[in-house]
Amino acid sequence: MDNNLNNGINENMFSMLDESTQEEQVKIVKTDVDAVNGQDKCPKCGATDISLNTKKGMLRCNFCRHEFAPQKVQGLEEDVKNLHNQVIASGAADIDEEAETLITLKCTSCGAEVVIDTNESNQARCHWCRNTLSINQQIPNGSVPDVVLPFSVEKQEAQSLISKFVGKRKFFAHPKFKKEFTTDNIMGVYFPYMMVDINGHARFSGQGEHLVRRYTVGSGDDKKTYYDADLYDVEREFDIAIKGLTVESSADKLDKKQRNKTNNIINSIMPFDIENAVRWNANYIKGYSSEKRDVNIDQLKPQVQIQAEDIARFAANDELSFYDRGVKWAVQKLDIEGQQWQAAHFPVWLYSYFEKKGSKGMLHYVAVNARTKETMGSVPIHMPKLLFTSFLVELLSGFAVVQIESEEGGEAILLTLGFIFFFIMYSRYRNSSARHTHELETAKEKSNLRSEDNFVKHRKGLSNSEMSGANNETVFGNRFSKDLF
């Protein structure tokens, strides 16, 4: 049990994977009913030259200018509390590795046959009559999802957001990067994701501490701060409905610890406004690039399991304000009664820059969420300049220590200012810790809460400002890499 406390993850967290999923019933919901391979025509004039109006989120016929609303996916459970067992939208079904990637469509206007490579695109024009042909019907190679979020941020605005982000980081940016930086080559990309709804029951038990008194003993250099606290046995149990937990479904983007790519940047611009997702239509991706899903549900379940546990743990914190020194959970259990999976394509404006480092290099990204405008990036640093400036800061702070008398501990802070400056600047430019805070940003609802708190004892003379081993605000769901696959 001590090992579980130290790691903060109880074996019970994996009950969904190890036990319940072995016997659970799986229901497949077809989300592409009436979808047609070939031509997707304007409902008013029948033309196939259709594009996206990014300002309105509507599809627009380029011939008669008629605009028509997108369709929503039908047949899925909207109330998460009603979920039982496992529901899978058809676009999220397992990828068939033997499925053809070259699809031949017959143009219904002139009869010509057109080949579409679904690894590259889901649309093509007939080389004879110029009508547009689209892959809207799902094929078992992961290229056609259930839903899509159309671009709502135009390229010009994305360019401005990226320029503004980089402009604030020009001073320590690498000279070559500053010379070569341009937003002319940013790309609009649809990345693959899985959206998961979870109906579960959470149970936590452990101990928590409430601060009673803070006091100081001694004087001068021997002054020390101590804390008195009350210790309680704590239990929280509740039902939880998690709506739209979103994870990447590309093995490459899931690996956020790669040394040659800043994949965490793309992850950090989540969440998307998933409530506005519409049924897949290839016309939405016209003019944009897209990536194909290459992982299946079973591969994503470990990550979803632990992220769902994170969400439940942080949801429990709403009921723990009394325990201001923290809570150390000994048991953390999330029983999954039902789950629902959908495959999705979400839009991102992406700038990339490859920085050479000897025989290797680093691929830096600056990304814009093409729905919410959230912007994050990694900018190559001119390390000699940053190190020299940090050295100057350290030198000046050392000189200040000699010249002035500071309060207790002040000398130590001044003597580390150079190091502090370096790490602050490095973090500001690289943003290696940036990530999607799924534990806070994912929609969830608690119900049927049961609380139990029992006083254990009064503790005196504690030297730690927080409870030793407290794990109620620990996050585990971002510790995933390619090793899982």
Buried (B, 14 or more C-beta within 10 A) or exposed (E): EEEBBEEBBBEBBBBBBEEBBEEBEEEEBBBBEEBEBBBBBBEEEEBBBBBBEBEEBBBBBEBEEBBEEBEEBEEBBEEBBEBEBBBBBBBBBEBEEEEEBEBEBBBBBEEBEBEBEBEEBBBBBBEEEEBBBBBBBBBBBBBBBBBBBBBBBBBEBBBEBBBEBBEEBEEBBBEEBBEEBEBEEBEBBBBBBBBBBBBBBBBBBBBBBBBEEEEEEEEEEEEEEBBBBBBBBBBBBBBBBBBBBBBBBBBBBBBBBBEEBBBBBBBBBBBBEBEBBBBBBBBBBBEBBBBBBBBBBEBBBBBBBBBBBBBBBBBBBEBBEEBEBBBBBBBBBBBBBBBBBBBBBBBBBBBBBEBEEEEEBBBBBBBBBBBBBBBBBBBBBBEEBBEEBBEEBBEEBBEBBEEEEEEEEEBEEBBEBBEBBBEEBBEEBBBBEBBBBBBBEBBBEBEEBEEEBEEEEEBEEBEBEBBEBBBBEBBBBBEBEEEBE
